[in-house]
Amino acid sequence: MSHFWKSIAVTIVVSLVNLQQLSAQDTARYKGMTVNLDEVIVAAKRIGFDVNSFIRRVEEDTTFYKAFKNLRIISFSADNDIRMLDKKGQLQASLKSITHQTVQGRCRSMKVQDEKVTGDFYTRKGNYNYYTAELYANLFFTSGTVCVDASGESTDKESGSLAKHKAQLKQLIFNPGKPIRGVPIVGQKVAIFDRDVIRFYDFSISAENYVDGTPCYVFSARAKPGLSRIDRADVVVDELITWFNKDNFEIVGRKYALSYKTMLFDFNVKMNVQMTKQYGLLIPALVTYSGTWDVPFKKRETAEFTARFFGFKAAQ
């Protein structure tokens, strides 16, 4: 952030009566939520910037998760780099490839070129040997010809517990901050705007340019430092930072960190996503991931991946 945008640390409590624009419903919804505003936002507030409406926009946003679905309805090329690490952080298996997706109507297919694989990335039967790699493939790779409906959902949907777990994991990773139905222990704890969870976070709104120079409003949520061991057990989202284009409030970038640990399972994941706008669609341009997780009946997996998308073309 340049010195021009540096904060003057002005703190407001959203439930205070001096915020004239809060409705009774909103006051109850965000009661006890403390938000730090930088000098630019304070000035914008004086001329009509509605802090509460902005927070509600952040909470209700669905465009981020939908942006990943948009990859199913547009042609593109991708640079894929997946690295599986051992307990010492050394490379255990990897895949590097260039893929080209072609979309005709509502059906897509993909060609792979320059694929380089090391270690035990694949099983002897040619399947993915790692759940992280399988999830990556489920998100970004296409096998054969796959067709979707108007919303981008596959017309040949997966079923069963494995498909359900994949869907829940994708929601956790690509829609952080929202409750996840059917996920025990952590499902509700990721809902950082819920009354029972708000108190564990410091929130802030600032103004700064994104890495590509786009002027943005930035919403940040960070777990409060110094939480007790009991309170820390209710925190899953360690950090969530979202950049919104000032002109249209579209998400141009998001960075977040998720972690949790119990006797049964644990995970620690960091992600960074940069968006682009192509043919009227919000689409990921860059996704980076670094994380480790361990769940019952699965061996621990530690992985890093980078996905770069480019060469977009509208469906034929």
Secondary structure, DSSP 8 states (H G I E B T S, - for coil): --GGG----EEEETTSTT-TT--HHHHHHTTT-EEEE-HHHHHHHHTT--HHHHHHHHHH--HHHHHHHGGGSSEEEEEEEEEEE-TTS-EEEEEEEEEEEEEETTEEEEEEEEEEEEETSB-TTS-BSSHHHHHHHHHH---S-EEB-TTS-BSS---SHHHHHHHHHHHHHHSTTS--TT-TTTTTTT-TTSHHHHTTEEEEEEEEE-TTS-EEEEEEEEE-TT--HHHHTT--EEEEEEEEETTT--EEEEEEEEEEE-SS-EEEEEEEEEEEEETTEEEEEEEEEEEEEE-TTS--EEEEEEEEEEEEE---
